[in-house]
Amino acid sequence: MSYYRHHVFFCCNQRPAPEKCCANAGAGEMQQYAKKRIKELGLAGKGRVRINKAGCLDRCEEGPVIVVYPEDVWYTYVDHDDIDEIIDRHVIGGQIVERLRI
């Protein structure tokens, strides 16, 4: 059994301009938003959900990106509504959000 039921990694990589990178798309702020929301929902901790920052996940051209384990599902997002949908439908509900999947 995994230590966490779901482990979510936000690419927060910063690349020099003009290269595309997740950090320039607000990844750090979105990671903090997701972490706060998981805590507010009482889902954080051992055996539950962990939201982490990651260095380069090597998919910045498709980003910003997150990956949800253990399912190994990659997503892109635009705003808080997208993050909420990933949390509500995938992390809580177990359904992959196809419209955001990469």
KEKE-3310 file (N, C-alpha, C; in steps of 0.2 Angstrom, whole numbers, plus 5000, padded with zeros to 4 digits):
npx = (5004:5002:5010:5003:4986:4983:4995:5000:5008:5014:5022:5034:5043:5056:5061:5073:5068:5065:5059:5045:5037:5031:5031:5030:5016:5009:5010:5016:5007:4995:4998:4999:4986:4979:4984:4980:4966:4964:4968:4958:4947:4949:4958:4971:4987:4995:4990:4981:4979:4992:4999:5012:5026:5035:5051:5057:5046:5047:5037:5034:5030:5017:5010:5003:5008:5002:5004:4995:4997:4993:4989:4995:4991:4991:4989:4984:4980:4970:4965:4958:4946:4948:4958:4950:4940:4948:4952:4940:4933:4943:4953:4945:4933:4937:4937:4944:4948:4944:4944:4955:4965:4982)
npy = (4994:5011:5026:5037:5040:5047:5056:5071:5080:5096:5104:5115:5122:5133:5141:5150:5165:5164:5152:5141:5138:5130:5138:5151:5151:5152:5141:5139:5147:5140:5127:5130:5134:5122:5114:5120:5119:5105:5103:5110:5102:5091:5081:5079:5071:5056:5041:5047:5062:5070:5085:5091:5102:5101:5099:5101:5092:5089:5092:5105:5111:5107:5113:5123:5109:5095:5079:5065:5053:5037:5034:5039:5050:5063:5080:5096:5113:5129:5138:5141:5134:5123:5116:5113:5105:5094:5090:5087:5078:5068:5066:5065:5058:5048:5048:5051:5067:5070:5081:5089:5081:5076)
npz = (5000:4996:5004:5003:4998:4987:4977:4972:4961:4957:4943:4945:4939:4933:4919:4909:4900:4882:4884:4887:4903:4918:4930:4925:4922:4933:4942:4955:4964:4961:4966:4980:4982:4979:4989:5001:4999:5000:5013:5020:5016:5024:5020:5020:5023:5030:5022:5015:5006:4997:4992:4982:4977:4962:4953:4937:4926:4914:4904:4900:4889:4887:4897:4910:4921:4930:4939:4944:4956:4963:4950:4939:4931:4920:4920:4913:4917:4919:4928:4945:4945:4937:4945:4956:4950:4946:4959:4965:4956:4952:4963:4974:4969:4960:4946:4931:4924:4909:4900:4904:4903:4898)
capx = (5000:5006:5010:4997:4981:4984:5001:4999:5014:5014:5028:5035:5050:5057:5066:5074:5064:5058:5056:5039:5038:5025:5031:5027:5009:5006:5010:5017:5001:4990:5000:4997:4978:4977:4986:4975:4959:4965:4968:4951:4943:4951:4960:4978:4990:4996:4985:4976:4982:4998:5001:5019:5029:5041:5055:5055:5043:5049:5032:5032:5026:5010:5008:5006:5006:5002:5003:4992:4999:4996:4986:5000:4987:4994:4984:4985:4975:4971:4963:4956:4940:4951:4961:4944:4937:4953:4952:4933:4932:4948:4956:4939:4928:4940:4935:4948:4945:4947:4945:4961:4971:4987)
capy = (5000:5017:5030:5042:5037:5051:5060:5076:5084:5102:5106:5122:5123:5140:5141:5157:5167:5164:5146:5140:5135:5130:5143:5157:5150:5152:5135:5140:5149:5135:5122:5132:5134:5115:5111:5123:5116:5098:5103:5112:5096:5086:5075:5079:5067:5049:5037:5052:5065:5075:5090:5093:5105:5097:5102:5100:5086:5089:5093:5112:5113:5105:5115:5120:5102:5091:5072:5062:5046:5031:5032:5041:5053:5070:5086:5103:5117:5136:5142:5137:5130:5117:5113:5111:5099:5088:5087:5084:5072:5063:5064:5062:5054:5043:5049:5055:5072:5069:5087:5092:5076:5077)
capz = (5000:4996:5010:5002:4993:4980:4978:4967:4960:4952:4940:4947:4936:4931:4914:4906:4894:4881:4885:4891:4909:4922:4935:4923:4921:4940:4945:4963:4967:4960:4971:4986:4982:4980:4996:5006:4998:5002:5020:5022:5015:5029:5016:5020:5028:5029:5020:5012:5000:4998:4986:4982:4971:4959:4949:4930:4925:4907:4899:4901:4882:4887:4903:4916:4922:4937:4938:4950:4957:4959:4943:4934:4926:4919:4918:4912:4920:4918:4934:4951:4943:4934:4950:4960:4946:4947:4966:4966:4952:4952:4969:4979:4966:4957:4939:4927:4920:4902:4896:4906:4903:4893)
cpx = (5004:5005:5004:4992:4982:4990:5001:5005:5013:5021:5028:5041:5050:5062:5067:5070:5068:5055:5050:5040:5032:5025:5028:5019:5006:5006:5011:5010:4995:4991:4998:4989:4976:4978:4982:4968:4959:4965:4961:4946:4944:4954:4968:4981:4991:4990:4980:4979:4988:4999:5008:5021:5034:5045:5053:5052:5044:5043:5029:5028:5019:5007:5005:5004:5006:5001:5000:4994:4994:4994:4990:4996:4990:4989:4987:4979:4976:4969:4960:4950:4943:4954:4955:4941:4942:4953:4945:4932:4937:4951:4951:4935:4931:4939:4941:4945:4948:4948:4952:4967:4975:4990)
cpy = (5006:5021:5035:5038:5040:5055:5064:5080:5090:5104:5113:5125:5130:5139:5149:5158:5166:5157:5146:5136:5135:5136:5150:5157:5150:5146:5135:5142:5144:5129:5124:5132:5126:5112:5114:5120:5109:5098:5105:5107:5091:5080:5075:5074:5060:5045:5041:5055:5070:5079:5093:5098:5100:5101:5101:5093:5085:5089:5100:5114:5112:5109:5121:5113:5100:5084:5069:5055:5043:5030:5034:5045:5061:5074:5092:5107:5125:5140:5137:5132:5123:5113:5110:5105:5093:5085:5084:5078:5067:5061:5062:5057:5048:5043:5053:5061:5073:5076:5091:5087:5077:5070)
cpz = (5000:5002:5009:4997:4986:4982:4972:4966:4955:4950:4942:4944:4933:4925:4912:4900:4888:4881:4889:4897:4913:4927:4932:4921:4928:4944:4953:4966:4967:4965:4978:4987:4983:4987:5001:5005:5001:5010:5023:5021:5020:5026:5016:5025:5026:5027:5016:5006:5001:4991:4987:4976:4968:4955:4942:4929:4917:4902:4899:4894:4882:4893:4904:4917:4929:4935:4945:4951:4963:4952:4938:4928:4926:4917:4917:4915:4918:4924:4940:4950:4941:4940:4955:4956:4947:4954:4967:4962:4952:4959:4974:4975:4962:4949:4936:4923:4913:4898:4898:4905:4897:4892)
residu = (MET:SER:TYR:TYR:ARG:HIS:HIS:VAL:PHE:PHE:CYS:CYS:ASN:GLN:ARG:PRO:ALA:PRO:GLU:LYS:CYS:CYS:ALA:ASN:ALA:GLY:ALA:GLY:GLU:MET:GLN:GLN:TYR:ALA:LYS:LYS:ARG:ILE:LYS:GLU:LEU:GLY:LEU:ALA:GLY:LYS:GLY:ARG:VAL:ARG:ILE:ASN:LYS:ALA:GLY:CYS:LEU:ASP:ARG:CYS:GLU:GLU:GLY:PRO:VAL:ILE:VAL:VAL:TYR:PRO:GLU:ASP:VAL:TRP:TYR:THR:TYR:VAL:ASP:HIS:ASP:ASP:ILE:ASP:GLU:ILE:ILE:ASP:ARG:HIS:VAL:ILE:GLY:GLY:GLN:ILE:VAL:GLU:ARG:LEU:ARG:ILE)
# end
